Amino acid sequence: MGMSDPAPRPMTVDEFLVWNDGTDTRYELDGGQPVAMAPPSDAHALLAANIVVEFGKRLRPPCRARVEAGIRLPDRDDAWFQADVAIACGPTSSKPGTVDPTIIIEILSPSTAQFDRGRKLAIYREIPSVREILLLDSTKRCAELWHREDERSWVVRDVIGGGTLRFPSVGIEIPMASLYEGVL
């Protein structure tokens, strides 16, 4: 884009969901602007698979895990984030995206950690249905597990190396070793 070119007009979520740039690049929508996502590393893909398997073994209906879960933000039409995994326990919808996620899981990589821990985490914490947010490092056994205490308060627990992750919103526990098996 040159200096005299007008700034692109912000997209709505509905416009973004039908937009295609003609490449295989994956995008998120932030502030009405498409933001390219880096392709996942092997460690990232293996962690995502382990997450879905481990949650899948433990979740009871109506709760279910979704991989590459589109997150539509309530009361906003300028953002659509692609969470690595989301857990939802409400009814399904014919609309794209995860309706009322209970748990959102992001796998951090060196190229995404700052954005995921910063802007995305802040926005995810504003979603009323979200009870826990798990940030998993793809380069070492390290997790940040955020728990909603009440409408405005969150508590974070760092789990480094081993230990167990507890998700009271869905009544399950998952050992860190299970998530990282075959990864690191």
C-alpha positions as a Python dict, from the first residue, in 0.01 Angstrom:
ca = {
    (1, 'M'): (0, 0, 0),
    (2, 'G'): (148, 335, -104),
    (3, 'M'): (140, 662, 86),
    (4, 'S'): (-147, 798, -128),
    (5, 'D'): (-358, 480, -110),
    (6, 'P'): (-659, 509, 120),
    (7, 'A'): (-658, 295, 433),
    (8, 'P'): (-862, -21, 385),
    (9, 'R'): (-1215, -1, 520),
    (10, 'P'): (-1261, -212, 834),
    (11, 'M'): (-1447, -538, 777),
    (12, 'T'): (-1735, -670, 982),
    (13, 'V'): (-1720, -1030, 1106),
    (14, 'D'): (-1975, -1138, 843),
    (15, 'E'): (-1767, -975, 566),
    (16, 'F'): (-1452, -1137, 704),
    (17, 'L'): (-1610, -1484, 710),
    (18, 'V'): (-1681, -1473, 334),
    (19, 'W'): (-1360, -1284, 239),
    (20, 'N'): (-1090, -1479, 60),
    (21, 'D'): (-748, -1339, -27),
    (22, 'G'): (-684, -1616, -279),
    (23, 'T'): (-412, -1786, -72),
    (24, 'D'): (-395, -2066, 185),
    (25, 'T'): (-309, -1814, 458),
    (26, 'R'): (-524, -1831, 772),
    (27, 'Y'): (-642, -1504, 924),
    (28, 'E'): (-801, -1356, 1233),
    (29, 'L'): (-995, -1029, 1237),
    (30, 'D'): (-875, -763, 1479),
    (31, 'G'): (-1018, -413, 1478),
    (32, 'G'): (-1184, -484, 1144),
    (33, 'Q'): (-851, -572, 979),
    (34, 'P'): (-742, -922, 873),
    (35, 'V'): (-426, -1038, 1051),
    (36, 'A'): (-230, -1329, 899),
    (37, 'M'): (-160, -1627, 1123),
    (38, 'A'): (169, -1817, 1105),
    (39, 'P'): (144, -2185, 1011),
    (40, 'P'): (155, -2406, 1322),
    (41, 'S'): (478, -2583, 1417),
    (42, 'D'): (485, -2959, 1473),
    (43, 'A'): (489, -2903, 1851),
    (44, 'H'): (187, -2674, 1820),
    (45, 'A'): (-9, -2927, 1614),
    (46, 'L'): (79, -3214, 1850),
    (47, 'L'): (-23, -3011, 2156),
    (48, 'A'): (-356, -2921, 1994),
    (49, 'A'): (-423, -3288, 1916),
    (50, 'N'): (-335, -3394, 2273),
    (51, 'I'): (-560, -3123, 2416),
    (52, 'V'): (-859, -3240, 2214),
    (53, 'V'): (-796, -3606, 2304),
    (54, 'E'): (-751, -3538, 2677),
    (55, 'F'): (-1054, -3310, 2705),
    (56, 'G'): (-1255, -3546, 2486),
    (57, 'K'): (-1190, -3838, 2723),
    (58, 'R'): (-1315, -3639, 3020),
    (59, 'L'): (-1592, -3406, 2900),
    (60, 'R'): (-1955, -3504, 2941),
    (61, 'P'): (-2239, -3384, 2715),
    (62, 'P'): (-2340, -3122, 2640),
    (63, 'C'): (-1977, -3002, 2668),
    (64, 'R'): (-1756, -3053, 2364),
    (65, 'A'): (-1412, -2950, 2239),
    (66, 'R'): (-1358, -2764, 1913),
    (67, 'V'): (-1023, -2734, 1741),
    (68, 'E'): (-940, -2411, 1551),
    (69, 'A'): (-1244, -2261, 1718),
    (70, 'G'): (-1367, -1933, 1578),
    (71, 'I'): (-1447, -1697, 1864),
    (72, 'R'): (-1711, -1436, 1788),
    (73, 'L'): (-1703, -1166, 2053),
    (74, 'P'): (-2028, -1048, 2208),
    (75, 'D'): (-2125, -690, 2131),
    (76, 'R'): (-1841, -653, 1876),
    (77, 'D'): (-1850, -682, 1502),
    (78, 'D'): (-1483, -607, 1433),
    (79, 'A'): (-1307, -913, 1580),
    (80, 'W'): (-1295, -1286, 1515),
    (81, 'F'): (-1019, -1482, 1682),
    (82, 'Q'): (-919, -1837, 1597),
    (83, 'A'): (-853, -2010, 1930),
    (84, 'D'): (-653, -2332, 1911),
    (85, 'V'): (-920, -2514, 2112),
    (86, 'A'): (-1241, -2403, 2281),
    (87, 'I'): (-1475, -2591, 2511),
    (88, 'A'): (-1844, -2502, 2491),
    (89, 'C'): (-2125, -2647, 2699),
    (90, 'G'): (-2429, -2478, 2552),
    (91, 'P'): (-2643, -2553, 2251),
    (92, 'T'): (-2485, -2566, 1908),
    (93, 'S'): (-2562, -2295, 1656),
    (94, 'S'): (-2595, -2277, 1280),
    (95, 'K'): (-2386, -1958, 1284),
    (96, 'P'): (-2009, -1985, 1237),
    (97, 'G'): (-1800, -1977, 1552),
    (98, 'T'): (-1810, -2114, 1902),
    (99, 'V'): (-2117, -1992, 2086),
    (100, 'D'): (-2059, -1903, 2450),
    (101, 'P'): (-1722, -2075, 2506),
    (102, 'T'): (-1657, -2193, 2862),
    (103, 'I'): (-1283, -2258, 2820),
    (104, 'I'): (-1049, -2107, 2562),
    (105, 'I'): (-707, -2262, 2497),
    (106, 'E'): (-424, -2092, 2310),
    (107, 'I'): (-92, -2258, 2231),
    (108, 'L'): (187, -2004, 2256),
    (109, 'S'): (471, -1997, 2007),
    (110, 'P'): (756, -1746, 1991),
    (111, 'S'): (578, -1556, 1712),
    (112, 'T'): (234, -1543, 1879),
    (113, 'A'): (299, -1535, 2255),
    (114, 'Q'): (294, -1157, 2292),
    (115, 'F'): (-35, -1114, 2102),
    (116, 'D'): (-199, -1416, 2270),
    (117, 'R'): (-93, -1309, 2622),
    (118, 'G'): (-174, -945, 2556),
    (119, 'R'): (-460, -838, 2334),
    (120, 'K'): (-633, -1174, 2291),
    (121, 'L'): (-620, -1263, 2661),
    (122, 'A'): (-764, -924, 2757),
    (123, 'I'): (-1049, -963, 2508),
    (124, 'Y'): (-1119, -1328, 2601),
    (125, 'R'): (-1150, -1221, 2965),
    (126, 'E'): (-1436, -989, 2862),
    (127, 'I'): (-1650, -1275, 2725),
    (128, 'P'): (-1912, -1342, 2995),
    (129, 'S'): (-1936, -1719, 2935),
    (130, 'V'): (-1560, -1783, 2966),
    (131, 'R'): (-1464, -1942, 3299),
    (132, 'E'): (-1105, -2053, 3225),
    (133, 'I'): (-836, -1960, 2975),
    (134, 'L'): (-537, -2190, 2927),
    (135, 'L'): (-218, -2063, 2765),
    (136, 'L'): (22, -2349, 2686),
    (137, 'D'): (382, -2291, 2581),
    (138, 'S'): (489, -2489, 2274),
    (139, 'T'): (861, -2471, 2353),
    (140, 'K'): (865, -2587, 2717),
    (141, 'R'): (631, -2749, 2969),
    (142, 'C'): (472, -2436, 3101),
    (143, 'A'): (109, -2331, 3136),
    (144, 'E'): (-81, -2026, 3255),
    (145, 'L'): (-429, -2122, 3370),
    (146, 'W'): (-662, -1827, 3423),
    (147, 'H'): (-975, -1876, 3638),
    (148, 'R'): (-1264, -1632, 3661),
    (149, 'E'): (-1341, -1566, 4028),
    (150, 'D'): (-1633, -1333, 3970),
    (151, 'E'): (-1759, -1088, 3709),
    (152, 'R'): (-1445, -872, 3726),
    (153, 'S'): (-1173, -1080, 3892),
    (154, 'W'): (-938, -1336, 3744),
    (155, 'V'): (-667, -1543, 3910),
    (156, 'V'): (-379, -1700, 3720),
    (157, 'R'): (-194, -2015, 3820),
    (158, 'D'): (140, -2092, 3659),
    (159, 'V'): (211, -2462, 3617),
    (160, 'I'): (570, -2536, 3524),
    (161, 'G'): (705, -2881, 3442),
    (162, 'G'): (449, -3120, 3588),
    (163, 'G'): (135, -3095, 3789),
    (164, 'T'): (-233, -3107, 3718),
    (165, 'L'): (-455, -2852, 3547),
    (166, 'R'): (-796, -2813, 3709),
    (167, 'F'): (-1103, -2690, 3522),
    (168, 'P'): (-1383, -2648, 3777),
    (169, 'S'): (-1622, -2512, 3513),
    (170, 'V'): (-1645, -2860, 3357),
    (171, 'G'): (-1537, -3064, 3661),
    (172, 'I'): (-1222, -3218, 3514),
    (173, 'E'): (-850, -3237, 3582),
    (174, 'I'): (-578, -3306, 3326),
    (175, 'P'): (-213, -3386, 3404),
    (176, 'M'): (38, -3164, 3223),
    (177, 'A'): (226, -3483, 3125),
    (178, 'S'): (-77, -3595, 2919),
    (179, 'L'): (-85, -3271, 2722),
    (180, 'Y'): (286, -3274, 2647),
    (181, 'E'): (317, -3648, 2578),
    (182, 'G'): (519, -3698, 2261),
    (183, 'V'): (574, -3323, 2223),
    (184, 'L'): (864, -3218, 2448),
}
